[in-house]
Each structure stands twice: as structure tokens, then as C-alpha cells.
Amino acid sequence: MPRSTQEAIAVLPASRIEVSPRRGLRREESARYVGVSPSKFDEMVRDGRMPKPKRIDGCVVWDLRRLDLAWDALGGDDAASNPWD
């Protein structure tokens, strides 16, 4: 059994290694990050629940930290809306 995280990563095939998120995420990645479909994410950006993107030359990206802030600001009672209880 591997003794360290580095040793564990060394024995994993490349397809199983997950890279931590980048600071800037594209539309599909941003939607996946907050757990919704791209079309629902678009709706949330339009109505202000999610932040507007940054345009870097021709690339449109969302700031991971702003996504986190928007997520924290979402309303709703987590316990009341849990369908698994």
C-alpha cells in the first residue's frame, strides 16, 4: 500500500487523477461546479443569482471565487428542500 499521497498518485492511471479547479472556469465548467445544467446556469446569470463572466480577449470565463460567493448568497432552506429526508 502506498505510504504517501505522492506515491498514491504515481500509481493511478492518468485518467483517474483529478486536477483541482482553475480560478477561471468556462460556462460548462461553471454550471457543473454549482451543480446545474448550462441552460439553468445561463438563467441564473441573467437573473443575477450567478455572477457575470469576465471576457479575456475572446475567452469568456467565470471567477471561481465569485461563483462561491454567489452560491453562499443563494436563498432557500437546505433542510426543507432535501428530498432525501
N, C-alpha and C positions, 0 to 999 in steps of 0.2 A: 504494500500500500504506500502511495506517495507520502512523503513527510512534510511537504510544504505546498503552498498554492502554486508556486512556480513549477514545481515538479508535476503537480496535477495537470496544469495547463499544457506542459510539454508532452503529456501522453494523450491528450484529447485530439481527435481529428480537427482540422481547421474549421470544418462546417459546424462544430459544436461550440466553438469559442464565441461568446457574445462580447461585442465591444460596447463600452458604456456610451450613452448618447452624446452627440456633439452639442455644442452650445446653440448652433443654428440648425433647425430641422425644416425639411421641405414639407409641403402640405400633407402628403400621405403619412409621413412620419409623425407629424404633429397630431393628426387625427388619431393615429394609433396610440400615441403617447397618452392622450387624455381618454382613450377608450371609446371613441365614437367613429362612425363612418366618415369618409371625406365629405360627403354631402351634408351631414349633420354638423361637421366642423365648420364648413362654409357658412351655414346658417348661424352658428354661434359667433362667428367673426362678424357677420353682417349686423347681428343684433347687439353686439358689444360684450357678450359673455366671454369671448376669447379675444385676445389682442390682434391688432392688425399686424401684418408681416412687415419685415424690412426688405427693401429691394437693394441688392448689392450687384451693381451692373445689371445683367439680365437674369439674375438669380433671385427668387423670392423665398425668404426663409423666416421662420418664426423663432424668436428668442426663447430658449428653454426656461429661463428664469421668469420671463413674463408669462409663459404658459402655466408655470407653477403658481404664480400669484393669482392668475385668473381662476385656476382650479380651486385655490383656497377660498376665493371670494364667492364661488357658486353657492347659491342658497339651497335649501332643502334639508329635510330631516333624514339623516342617513339611516337611523334605526327604523323609522316609519316606512321608508321606501324599500327596505330589504325584502325581496320576495322569497328569500330562503329561510326566514324565521317561521 
